[in-house]
Amino acid sequence: MSRDVEVVFTKEKKGSFTIGQTKTVKPGYAFNYLFPFNLAIPNTPVYKTTIDSIQKEAEKHGIELKKKAEKIHSILNEKTLNFQAKAHDEGKLYGSISVNDVVSKLNIDFEVDLDKHDIKGFTPIKETGTYLINVVIHSDFKSDITIVVEQEVEVEQKSGSKLKGKKGSKEASSVQTYADEKTSPSTEEKSADAAAIIDDTIF
């Protein structure tokens, strides 16, 4: 049986590993995936110089990540995210609100840059109500966010509404049509026609 391989990761993949992390993995995972794609190197004395360089880069990455986490925490902590969804009368949603739905709305509403791995312990929301979620992109900062899910109310539009307007009415469009131009000749055209009549009387 092949022995497991200890590796040092050279890059970060959220939810799987971070740069500079040391981990023991299966040989097939190391030799068929990590090493060919330069995601990790063996943790052996042969690679000591490279590993030292990776550790320095990992420290720098950690500082940058902490700064980002602090900034996002100041924006998101104790904020409320509102959803309206189609639901049955008893409050059960026709579908569900997924972690991707939450991440997308957070990024749009608060202009942040998160992905699903930054939301911890989330389970799909299937009923209306109030929920608490945590955003954690660094161990030093945990942002608490309240999610409020309400039933979507369908507004029935009345017929003949002023917003829609009537088809073919003057108010529906202010663009002059080709037919309008023909039925309303310009002053120059009228003058030209008059001149033609005067010229005919001369002869």
C-alpha positions as CSV (number, residue, x, y, z in Angstrom):
1,M,0.0,0.0,0.0
2,S,1.3,3.5,-0.9
3,R,2.2,5.8,1.9
4,D,0.5,9.1,2.3
5,V,2.4,12.2,1.2
6,E,3.1,15.3,3.2
7,V,2.8,18.5,1.1
8,V,3.1,22.2,1.4
9,F,0.5,24.1,-0.6
10,T,1.8,26.8,-2.8
11,K,-1.6,28.4,-3.6
12,E,-4.9,28.9,-1.9
13,K,-8.2,27.2,-2.8
14,K,-11.1,28.4,-0.6
15,G,-12.7,25.6,1.3
16,S,-9.9,23.2,0.5
17,F,-6.4,24.6,1.5
18,T,-4.4,27.8,2.0
19,I,-1.0,28.9,0.9
20,G,1.8,27.7,3.2
21,Q,-0.4,25.0,4.8
22,T,1.2,21.7,5.5
23,K,-1.0,18.6,5.1
24,T,-0.8,14.9,4.6
25,V,-2.7,13.7,1.5
26,K,-3.2,10.5,-0.5
27,P,-0.6,9.8,-3.2
28,G,-3.0,9.8,-6.0
29,Y,-4.3,13.3,-5.0
30,A,-0.7,14.6,-4.8
31,F,0.8,13.1,-7.9
32,N,-2.3,13.3,-10.2
33,Y,-3.6,16.7,-9.1
34,L,-1.6,18.9,-6.7
35,F,1.9,18.5,-8.2
36,P,0.9,18.7,-11.9
37,F,-1.0,21.9,-11.4
38,N,1.7,23.4,-9.1
39,L,-0.7,23.7,-6.2
40,A,1.7,22.0,-3.8
41,I,5.2,20.6,-3.4
42,P,6.5,17.7,-1.2
43,N,7.5,18.7,2.3
44,T,11.1,17.4,2.1
45,P,14.5,18.9,2.7
46,V,15.1,19.0,-1.1
47,Y,12.5,21.8,-1.3
48,K,13.5,23.7,1.8
49,T,14.5,26.9,0.0
50,T,11.2,26.9,-1.9
51,I,9.2,26.2,1.2
52,D,10.8,29.1,3.1
53,S,9.9,31.4,0.3
54,I,6.3,30.0,0.4
55,Q,6.0,30.6,4.1
56,K,7.1,34.3,3.7
57,E,4.4,34.7,1.0
58,A,1.9,33.0,3.3
59,E,2.6,35.5,6.0
60,K,2.1,38.4,3.6
61,H,-1.2,36.8,2.4
62,G,-2.4,36.4,6.0
63,I,-1.8,40.1,6.7
64,E,-3.7,41.2,3.5
65,L,-6.6,38.7,4.3
66,K,-6.9,40.1,7.8
67,K,-7.1,43.7,6.5
68,K,-9.8,42.6,4.0
69,A,-11.7,40.8,6.8
70,E,-11.6,43.8,9.1
71,K,-13.0,46.1,6.3
72,I,-15.8,43.7,5.4
73,H,-16.6,43.2,9.1
74,S,-17.1,47.0,9.5
75,I,-19.5,47.0,6.5
76,L,-21.5,43.8,7.2
77,N,-21.6,43.2,10.9
78,E,-25.2,43.5,12.4
79,K,-26.7,44.4,9.0
80,T,-30.0,43.0,7.7
81,L,-30.6,41.3,4.4
82,N,-34.2,41.2,3.1
83,F,-35.7,38.7,0.7
84,Q,-39.1,38.4,-0.8
85,A,-40.1,35.0,-2.1
86,K,-43.1,33.2,-3.3
87,A,-44.6,31.1,-0.5
88,H,-47.6,29.1,0.5
89,D,-50.0,30.6,3.1
90,E,-48.3,28.7,5.9
91,G,-45.0,30.3,5.1
92,K,-43.2,27.5,3.2
93,L,-41.3,28.7,0.2
94,Y,-42.0,27.2,-3.2
95,G,-38.3,26.8,-3.6
96,S,-35.5,27.8,-1.2
97,I,-32.9,30.5,-0.7
98,S,-29.4,29.1,-1.2
99,V,-26.0,30.2,0.0
100,N,-25.3,31.5,-3.5
101,D,-28.5,33.7,-3.4
102,V,-27.3,35.1,-0.1
103,V,-23.7,35.8,-1.3
104,S,-25.0,37.4,-4.5
105,K,-27.3,39.8,-2.6
106,L,-24.6,40.6,-0.1
107,N,-22.1,41.5,-2.9
108,I,-24.7,43.6,-4.7
109,D,-26.3,45.4,-1.7
110,F,-23.1,46.1,0.2
111,E,-20.5,46.2,-2.6
112,V,-18.3,43.5,-1.1
113,D,-16.5,40.5,-2.6
114,L,-17.5,37.2,-1.0
115,D,-18.1,33.7,-2.1
116,K,-20.0,30.8,-0.6
117,H,-17.0,29.6,1.5
118,D,-17.2,32.8,3.5
119,I,-20.6,31.9,4.8
120,K,-20.3,29.4,7.7
121,G,-22.8,26.8,8.7
122,F,-25.5,27.8,6.2
123,T,-28.4,25.6,5.4
124,P,-30.9,26.5,2.6
125,I,-33.8,28.6,3.8
126,K,-37.2,27.0,3.0
127,E,-39.6,29.1,5.1
128,T,-40.4,32.8,5.8
129,G,-38.9,34.1,9.0
130,T,-35.8,35.6,10.5
131,Y,-32.4,33.9,10.4
132,L,-28.9,34.6,11.6
133,I,-25.8,33.8,9.5
134,N,-22.1,34.3,10.0
135,V,-19.5,35.7,7.6
136,V,-16.0,34.6,8.5
137,I,-13.1,35.2,6.1
138,H,-10.5,35.5,8.9
139,S,-10.5,33.8,12.4
140,D,-10.3,37.2,14.1
141,F,-13.5,38.6,12.6
142,K,-17.0,37.1,12.6
143,S,-19.8,39.2,11.1
144,D,-23.3,38.5,12.2
145,I,-26.0,39.2,9.6
146,T,-29.8,38.9,10.0
147,I,-31.8,37.5,7.1
148,V,-35.5,38.4,6.9
149,V,-37.5,36.4,4.4
150,E,-41.0,37.6,3.7
151,Q,-43.8,36.3,1.4
152,E,-43.9,38.0,-1.9
153,V,-47.1,40.0,-2.4
154,E,-48.5,40.1,-6.0
155,V,-49.9,43.5,-7.0
156,E,-52.8,43.2,-9.4
157,Q,-52.7,45.8,-12.1
158,K,-56.0,47.6,-12.9
159,S,-57.2,47.7,-16.5
160,G,-57.0,51.1,-18.2
161,S,-54.3,52.2,-15.9
162,K,-52.8,55.6,-16.7
163,L,-49.3,54.1,-16.4
164,K,-49.9,51.8,-19.4
165,G,-51.8,54.3,-21.5
166,K,-54.2,53.4,-24.4
167,K,-52.9,51.8,-27.5
168,G,-52.8,54.3,-30.4
169,S,-53.5,57.4,-28.3
170,K,-51.6,60.6,-28.7
171,E,-50.1,60.3,-25.2
172,A,-48.7,56.8,-26.0
173,S,-46.0,58.3,-28.3
174,S,-44.7,61.7,-29.1
175,V,-42.9,60.6,-32.3
176,Q,-44.2,62.1,-35.5
177,T,-45.2,59.4,-38.0
178,Y,-44.6,59.3,-41.7
179,A,-48.4,59.8,-42.3
180,D,-48.4,62.9,-40.1
181,E,-45.6,64.5,-42.2
182,K,-47.6,63.9,-45.4
183,T,-50.8,65.4,-44.0
184,S,-49.0,68.4,-42.6
185,P,-47.0,70.0,-45.4
186,S,-44.3,72.5,-44.4
187,T,-44.5,76.3,-45.2
188,E,-41.8,75.8,-47.8
189,E,-43.9,73.2,-49.7
190,K,-47.0,75.5,-49.6
191,S,-44.9,78.4,-51.0
192,A,-43.6,76.2,-53.8
193,D,-47.1,75.1,-54.7
194,A,-48.3,78.7,-54.8
195,A,-45.3,79.8,-56.9
196,A,-46.2,77.0,-59.4
197,I,-49.8,78.3,-59.8
198,I,-48.6,81.9,-60.3
199,D,-46.2,80.7,-63.0
200,D,-49.0,78.9,-64.9
201,T,-51.1,82.1,-65.0
202,I,-48.3,84.0,-66.7
203,F,-48.5,81.7,-69.7
